[in-house]
Amino acid sequence: MPHTADTPAQNSTGSSTASERVEIRTPTVEDGTSLWRLAAGTGVLDVNTPYAYILWTRDFAETSVIAEVDGEPAGFISGYRRPGAPETLFIWQVAVDSRFRGRRLASRMLTTLVESVAPERLETTITADNAASIALFTGLARDQDAEITTTSFFTEKHFPSAQESGEEHAPEDLYTVAPLGSRTD
């Protein structure tokens, strides 16, 4: 079942902007190209083929969200339940268009997704230099009264060499936020 959070947009100070409307909802196949554009527009995410994002919106829509501001795609979070641990929601990508940053959109999308999916734990991988993502997931842990742990996960040896792939990939640490769903307010 699709989920929607329709709220006034917030400016960089977190206050509401009455002239804009933010909708956070389950993506559809028609949103696949928008997810691809948003990922490419960040300039930092590993961008997959448009087909991958279209397929993602078909197969993993219930564990992902898209945010629109006044009907315009502004951000997305893609996630999935781990096959061997279905109580775990793995967050794959978080993207917010630069025009919509500073409005806590990523935090609002993540909260909406966690409330909808109701996992017991959340996992994601983050490079050491990605302060925004570290802050996002640390904030989620704080807001959910959960612990956040970090372990080394994918090192340089797991990625193809820069000569092979044309780019160097930094190591990714595994961040785990758990337990989720225990907060009662």
C-alpha positions as YAML, in Angstrom:
chain: A
units: angstrom
residues:
- id: 1
  name: MET
  ca: [0.00, 0.00, 0.00]
- id: 2
  name: PRO
  ca: [1.49, 3.38, -0.92]
- id: 3
  name: HIS
  ca: [2.28, 5.77, 1.88]
- id: 4
  name: THR
  ca: [2.20, 9.52, 1.67]
- id: 5
  name: ALA
  ca: [3.33, 12.33, 3.90]
- id: 6
  name: ASP
  ca: [2.04, 15.64, 2.57]
- id: 7
  name: THR
  ca: [3.42, 18.52, 4.61]
- id: 8
  name: PRO
  ca: [4.51, 22.12, 4.15]
- id: 9
  name: ALA
  ca: [8.09, 22.42, 2.91]
- id: 10
  name: GLN
  ca: [10.71, 23.69, 5.31]
- id: 11
  name: ASN
  ca: [13.44, 26.18, 4.63]
- id: 12
  name: SER
  ca: [17.04, 25.80, 5.85]
- id: 13
  name: THR
  ca: [16.08, 26.91, 9.34]
- id: 14
  name: GLY
  ca: [13.48, 24.16, 9.52]
- id: 15
  name: SER
  ca: [10.48, 26.48, 9.51]
- id: 16
  name: SER
  ca: [7.53, 25.83, 7.23]
- id: 17
  name: THR
  ca: [7.22, 27.46, 3.85]
- id: 18
  name: ALA
  ca: [3.48, 27.71, 3.21]
- id: 19
  name: SER
  ca: [3.89, 28.28, -0.52]
- id: 20
  name: GLU
  ca: [5.41, 24.83, -1.17]
- id: 21
  name: ARG
  ca: [3.98, 21.37, -0.62]
- id: 22
  name: VAL
  ca: [6.13, 18.31, 0.02]
- id: 23
  name: GLU
  ca: [4.76, 14.87, -0.73]
- id: 24
  name: ILE
  ca: [6.72, 11.79, 0.32]
- id: 25
  name: ARG
  ca: [5.33, 8.64, -1.24]
- id: 26
  name: THR
  ca: [6.05, 5.20, -2.61]
- id: 27
  name: PRO
  ca: [7.64, 5.47, -6.07]
- id: 28
  name: THR
  ca: [6.01, 3.98, -9.15]
- id: 29
  name: VAL
  ca: [7.57, 2.69, -12.36]
- id: 30
  name: GLU
  ca: [6.83, 6.11, -13.86]
- id: 31
  name: ASP
  ca: [9.23, 7.61, -11.28]
- id: 32
  name: GLY
  ca: [12.19, 5.44, -12.29]
- id: 33
  name: THR
  ca: [13.69, 7.98, -14.68]
- id: 34
  name: SER
  ca: [13.31, 10.71, -12.06]
- id: 35
  name: LEU
  ca: [15.26, 8.59, -9.55]
- id: 36
  name: TRP
  ca: [18.02, 8.13, -12.14]
- id: 37
  name: ARG
  ca: [18.11, 11.90, -12.83]
- id: 38
  name: LEU
  ca: [18.22, 12.72, -9.12]
- id: 39
  name: ALA
  ca: [21.06, 10.23, -8.53]
- id: 40
  name: ALA
  ca: [23.02, 11.59, -11.49]
- id: 41
  name: GLY
  ca: [22.41, 15.16, -10.37]
- id: 42
  name: THR
  ca: [24.06, 14.65, -6.98]
- id: 43
  name: GLY
  ca: [27.47, 14.33, -8.58]
- id: 44
  name: VAL
  ca: [28.54, 11.94, -5.81]
- id: 45
  name: LEU
  ca: [26.35, 8.83, -5.96]
- id: 46
  name: ASP
  ca: [27.29, 5.78, -7.96]
- id: 47
  name: VAL
  ca: [24.84, 6.15, -10.83]
- id: 48
  name: ASN
  ca: [23.35, 3.02, -12.31]
- id: 49
  name: THR
  ca: [21.57, 2.64, -15.62]
- id: 50
  name: PRO
  ca: [18.11, 4.20, -16.00]
- id: 51
  name: TYR
  ca: [16.81, 0.64, -16.40]
- id: 52
  name: ALA
  ca: [18.05, -0.24, -12.89]
- id: 53
  name: TYR
  ca: [16.06, 2.61, -11.34]
- id: 54
  name: ILE
  ca: [12.93, 1.73, -13.32]
- id: 55
  name: LEU
  ca: [13.27, -1.90, -12.25]
- id: 56
  name: TRP
  ca: [13.91, -0.78, -8.66]
- id: 57
  name: THR
  ca: [10.62, 1.12, -8.59]
- id: 58
  name: ARG
  ca: [8.84, -2.03, -9.68]
- id: 59
  name: ASP
  ca: [10.51, -4.55, -7.37]
- id: 60
  name: PHE
  ca: [11.45, -2.49, -4.31]
- id: 61
  name: ALA
  ca: [8.89, 0.32, -4.29]
- id: 62
  name: GLU
  ca: [7.50, -0.59, -0.85]
- id: 63
  name: THR
  ca: [10.94, -0.12, 0.71]
- id: 64
  name: SER
  ca: [11.72, 3.13, -1.09]
- id: 65
  name: VAL
  ca: [10.32, 6.67, -1.19]
- id: 66
  name: ILE
  ca: [10.31, 9.65, -3.51]
- id: 67
  name: ALA
  ca: [9.80, 13.23, -2.35]
- id: 68
  name: GLU
  ca: [8.16, 15.84, -4.54]
- id: 69
  name: VAL
  ca: [8.04, 19.57, -3.87]
- id: 70
  name: ASP
  ca: [5.10, 21.17, -5.65]
- id: 71
  name: GLY
  ca: [4.92, 18.07, -7.86]
- id: 72
  name: GLU
  ca: [8.61, 18.21, -8.86]
- id: 73
  name: PRO
  ca: [10.89, 15.28, -7.95]
- id: 74
  name: ALA
  ca: [13.18, 16.56, -5.20]
- id: 75
  name: GLY
  ca: [14.71, 13.45, -3.63]
- id: 76
  name: PHE
  ca: [14.49, 9.73, -3.07]
- id: 77
  name: ILE
  ca: [15.65, 6.93, -0.83]
- id: 78
  name: SER
  ca: [16.02, 3.42, -2.20]
- id: 79
  name: GLY
  ca: [16.06, 0.47, 0.14]
- id: 80
  name: TYR
  ca: [15.24, -3.21, 0.42]
- id: 81
  name: ARG
  ca: [14.68, -5.89, 3.02]
- id: 82
  name: ARG
  ca: [17.75, -8.09, 3.23]
- id: 83
  name: PRO
  ca: [16.86, -11.54, 1.84]
- id: 84
  name: GLY
  ca: [18.65, -13.38, 4.66]
- id: 85
  name: ALA
  ca: [17.44, -10.95, 7.34]
- id: 86
  name: PRO
  ca: [13.99, -9.60, 6.40]
- id: 87
  name: GLU
  ca: [13.75, -7.67, 9.68]
- id: 88
  name: THR
  ca: [16.58, -5.47, 8.33]
- id: 89
  name: LEU
  ca: [15.96, -2.56, 5.97]
- id: 90
  name: PHE
  ca: [19.08, -1.83, 3.92]
- id: 91
  name: ILE
  ca: [19.26, 1.73, 2.58]
- id: 92
  name: TRP
  ca: [21.03, 1.76, -0.77]
- id: 93
  name: GLN
  ca: [20.89, 5.38, -1.97]
- id: 94
  name: VAL
  ca: [19.75, 8.73, -0.59]
- id: 95
  name: ALA
  ca: [19.53, 11.63, -3.05]
- id: 96
  name: VAL
  ca: [18.26, 15.18, -2.67]
- id: 97
  name: ASP
  ca: [18.35, 17.64, -5.55]
- id: 98
  name: SER
  ca: [20.67, 20.56, -4.69]
- id: 99
  name: ARG
  ca: [17.79, 23.03, -5.12]
- id: 100
  name: PHE
  ca: [15.93, 21.36, -2.25]
- id: 101
  name: ARG
  ca: [18.76, 20.85, 0.23]
- id: 102
  name: GLY
  ca: [18.73, 22.48, 3.65]
- id: 103
  name: ARG
  ca: [15.08, 21.57, 4.28]
- id: 104
  name: ARG
  ca: [15.66, 18.32, 6.19]
- id: 105
  name: LEU
  ca: [14.14, 16.49, 3.22]
- id: 106
  name: ALA
  ca: [16.45, 13.46, 3.57]
- id: 107
  name: SER
  ca: [15.58, 13.16, 7.26]
- id: 108
  name: ARG
  ca: [11.88, 13.47, 6.55]
- id: 109
  name: MET
  ca: [12.07, 10.83, 3.81]
- id: 110
  name: LEU
  ca: [14.03, 8.46, 6.05]
- id: 111
  name: THR
  ca: [11.60, 8.85, 8.94]
- id: 112
  name: THR
  ca: [8.64, 8.27, 6.63]
- id: 113
  name: LEU
  ca: [10.26, 5.15, 5.19]
- id: 114
  name: VAL
  ca: [11.19, 3.70, 8.59]
- id: 115
  name: GLU
  ca: [7.67, 4.33, 9.90]
- id: 116
  name: SER
  ca: [6.13, 2.68, 6.84]
- id: 117
  name: VAL
  ca: [8.39, -0.37, 6.62]
- id: 118
  name: ALA
  ca: [8.75, -0.79, 10.42]
- id: 119
  name: PRO
  ca: [12.01, -2.74, 10.36]
- id: 120
  name: GLU
  ca: [13.72, -3.95, 13.54]
- id: 121
  name: ARG
  ca: [17.04, -2.62, 12.28]
- id: 122
  name: LEU
  ca: [18.45, -0.51, 9.49]
- id: 123
  name: GLU
  ca: [21.74, -0.90, 7.66]
- id: 124
  name: THR
  ca: [23.55, 1.30, 5.17]
- id: 125
  name: THR
  ca: [27.08, 1.76, 3.90]
- id: 126
  name: ILE
  ca: [28.79, 5.15, 3.98]
- id: 127
  name: THR
  ca: [32.24, 6.37, 2.95]
- id: 128
  name: ALA
  ca: [34.25, 8.01, 5.74]
- id: 129
  name: ASP
  ca: [34.14, 11.43, 4.04]
- id: 130
  name: ASN
  ca: [30.32, 11.57, 3.71]
- id: 131
  name: ALA
  ca: [29.49, 13.77, 6.70]
- id: 132
  name: ALA
  ca: [25.92, 14.44, 5.52]
- id: 133
  name: SER
  ca: [25.00, 10.74, 5.42]
- id: 134
  name: ILE
  ca: [26.72, 10.05, 8.74]
- id: 135
  name: ALA
  ca: [24.72, 12.91, 10.30]
- id: 136
  name: LEU
  ca: [21.48, 11.65, 8.69]
- id: 137
  name: PHE
  ca: [21.75, 8.14, 10.13]
- id: 138
  name: THR
  ca: [23.14, 9.34, 13.47]
- id: 139
  name: GLY
  ca: [20.10, 11.62, 13.71]
- id: 140
  name: LEU
  ca: [17.78, 8.72, 12.95]
- id: 141
  name: ALA
  ca: [19.38, 6.67, 15.72]
- id: 142
  name: ARG
  ca: [18.96, 9.57, 18.15]
- id: 143
  name: ASP
  ca: [15.34, 10.19, 17.13]
- id: 144
  name: GLN
  ca: [14.51, 6.48, 17.43]
- id: 145
  name: ASP
  ca: [16.35, 6.01, 20.74]
- id: 146
  name: ALA
  ca: [18.46, 3.38, 18.98]
- id: 147
  name: GLU
  ca: [22.15, 2.54, 18.95]
- id: 148
  name: ILE
  ca: [24.29, 3.20, 15.90]
- id: 149
  name: THR
  ca: [27.34, 1.04, 15.25]
- id: 150
  name: THR
  ca: [29.97, 1.25, 12.55]
- id: 151
  name: THR
  ca: [32.14, -1.56, 11.22]
- id: 152
  name: SER
  ca: [34.54, -1.83, 8.32]
- id: 153
  name: PHE
  ca: [32.67, -3.46, 5.45]
- id: 154
  name: PHE
  ca: [33.65, -3.01, 1.81]
- id: 155
  name: THR
  ca: [37.34, -2.18, 1.43]
- id: 156
  name: GLU
  ca: [39.30, -1.21, -1.68]
- id: 157
  name: LYS
  ca: [39.85, -4.91, -2.43]
- id: 158
  name: HIS
  ca: [36.11, -5.39, -3.01]
- id: 159
  name: PHE
  ca: [35.93, -2.81, -5.79]
- id: 160
  name: PRO
  ca: [37.48, -2.98, -9.25]
- id: 161
  name: SER
  ca: [40.68, -1.04, -9.67]
- id: 162
  name: ALA
  ca: [40.60, 2.52, -10.95]
- id: 163
  name: GLN
  ca: [42.29, 1.25, -14.11]
- id: 164
  name: GLU
  ca: [39.47, -1.24, -14.68]
- id: 165
  name: SER
  ca: [36.52, 0.96, -13.78]
- id: 166
  name: GLY
  ca: [37.84, 4.41, -14.65]
- id: 167
  name: GLU
  ca: [37.31, 5.63, -11.09]
- id: 168
  name: GLU
  ca: [38.58, 4.92, -7.63]
- id: 169
  name: HIS
  ca: [35.99, 3.85, -5.05]
- id: 170
  name: ALA
  ca: [36.50, 4.68, -1.40]
- id: 171
  name: PRO
  ca: [35.88, 2.02, 1.25]
- id: 172
  name: GLU
  ca: [32.34, 1.80, 2.62]
- id: 173
  name: ASP
  ca: [31.69, 1.30, 6.34]
- id: 174
  name: LEU
  ca: [28.57, -0.53, 7.49]
- id: 175
  name: TYR
  ca: [26.31, 1.55, 9.75]
- id: 176
  name: THR
  ca: [23.67, -0.30, 11.74]
- id: 177
  name: VAL
  ca: [20.83, 1.42, 13.59]
- id: 178
  name: ALA
  ca: [18.97, -0.83, 16.05]
- id: 179
  name: PRO
  ca: [16.68, -1.57, 17.67]
- id: 180
  name: LEU
  ca: [14.01, 0.32, 15.77]
- id: 181
  name: GLY
  ca: [10.35, 0.48, 16.69]
- id: 182
  name: SER
  ca: [10.88, 0.51, 20.44]
- id: 183
  name: ARG
  ca: [10.09, 4.21, 20.88]
- id: 184
  name: THR
  ca: [6.65, 4.81, 22.37]
- id: 185
  name: ASP
  ca: [5.91, 8.55, 22.10]
...
